[in-house]
Amino acid sequence: MPKSKRNTIRLIEYTSILIVLFLTMFNLISFSKKVQVLGAATEDIPSVGEKISYFESIIKENPLYLDAYYELVKLNIEESNFNKATEYFKIAKNINPNSQIIKSLGNNLNIEN
């Protein structure tokens, strides 16, 4: 086999190896990143007040994120802060008035539907 053909084959082999290594490294980095699921992200937060702060920061970033409002309603009820709970309930209801969770929260917590 001529030398130039061997060099071309080696170049293709080395390039293929580098591509595989790069993709492996990229996948490992992506896999190692911590994925935050709303419920899982709050498991390590000890106090209700800190959880409320966490969810308030979530809605500042994503003002239409209903799950955060649901949690804020529940947490504020737990803290006996009914005015705040009602406020978050109304915001969530404005975002999605047909939500079954909103209807359930309103019925169970005697918040005005």
LUMDO-757378 format. One record per residue (C-alpha): residue number from 1; y, z negated, x. Coordinates in steps of 0.25 Angstrom, whole numbers. Layout:
<rs>
- NUM|Y|Z|X
...
</rs>
This chain:
<rs>
- 1|0|0|0
- 2|14|4|6
- 3|23|-8|10
- 4|34|-5|0
- 5|24|-5|-11
- 6|19|-19|-7
- 7|33|-24|-5
- 8|36|-19|-19
- 9|24|-26|-25
- 10|28|-39|-18
- 11|42|-38|-23
- 12|37|-37|-37
- 13|27|-49|-35
- 14|38|-58|-29
- 15|47|-54|-40
- 16|37|-57|-51
- 17|34|-71|-44
- 18|49|-74|-44
- 19|50|-70|-59
- 20|38|-79|-62
- 21|44|-91|-54
- 22|57|-89|-61
- 23|52|-89|-75
- 24|43|-101|-72
- 25|55|-109|-66
- 26|63|-105|-79
- 27|52|-109|-88
- 28|50|-122|-81
- 29|65|-125|-82
- 30|66|-122|-96
- 31|54|-130|-99
- 32|59|-142|-92
- 33|72|-143|-100
- 34|72|-154|-110
- 35|72|-148|-124
- 36|79|-157|-133
- 37|75|-158|-148
- 38|84|-166|-157
- 39|74|-177|-160
- 40|68|-178|-146
- 41|82|-178|-139
- 42|85|-191|-147
- 43|72|-199|-144
- 44|78|-205|-131
- 45|91|-209|-138
- 46|89|-224|-141
- 47|101|-227|-150
- 48|105|-221|-163
- 49|119|-221|-159
- 50|115|-212|-147
- 51|107|-203|-156
- 52|119|-201|-165
- 53|127|-198|-153
- 54|117|-188|-148
- 55|116|-181|-162
- 56|131|-180|-163
- 57|132|-173|-149
- 58|121|-163|-155
- 59|130|-160|-167
- 60|142|-158|-158
- 61|135|-147|-151
- 62|128|-142|-163
- 63|136|-145|-176
- 64|126|-139|-185
- 65|113|-146|-180
- 66|108|-152|-192
- 67|97|-160|-186
- 68|107|-168|-178
- 69|115|-171|-191
- 70|102|-176|-198
- 71|100|-185|-186
- 72|114|-190|-186
- 73|113|-193|-201
- 74|100|-201|-199
- 75|106|-209|-186
- 76|119|-212|-193
- 77|111|-218|-205
- 78|103|-226|-195
- 79|116|-231|-189
- 80|121|-234|-203
- 81|132|-225|-201
- 82|132|-218|-215
- 83|146|-211|-214
- 84|141|-204|-201
- 85|128|-201|-207
- 86|135|-195|-220
- 87|144|-187|-211
- 88|133|-180|-203
- 89|125|-178|-216
- 90|136|-171|-222
- 91|138|-162|-210
- 92|123|-159|-210
- 93|124|-156|-225
- 94|135|-146|-222
- 95|127|-139|-212
- 96|115|-138|-220
- 97|116|-143|-235
- 98|102|-138|-238
- 99|95|-146|-228
- 100|83|-154|-233
- 101|86|-164|-222
- 102|100|-166|-227
- 103|96|-168|-241
- 104|85|-178|-237
- 105|95|-185|-228
- 106|105|-186|-240
- 107|95|-191|-250
- 108|89|-201|-240
- 109|101|-207|-235
- 110|110|-206|-248
- 111|120|-197|-241
- 112|128|-189|-251
- 113|121|-175|-252
</rs>
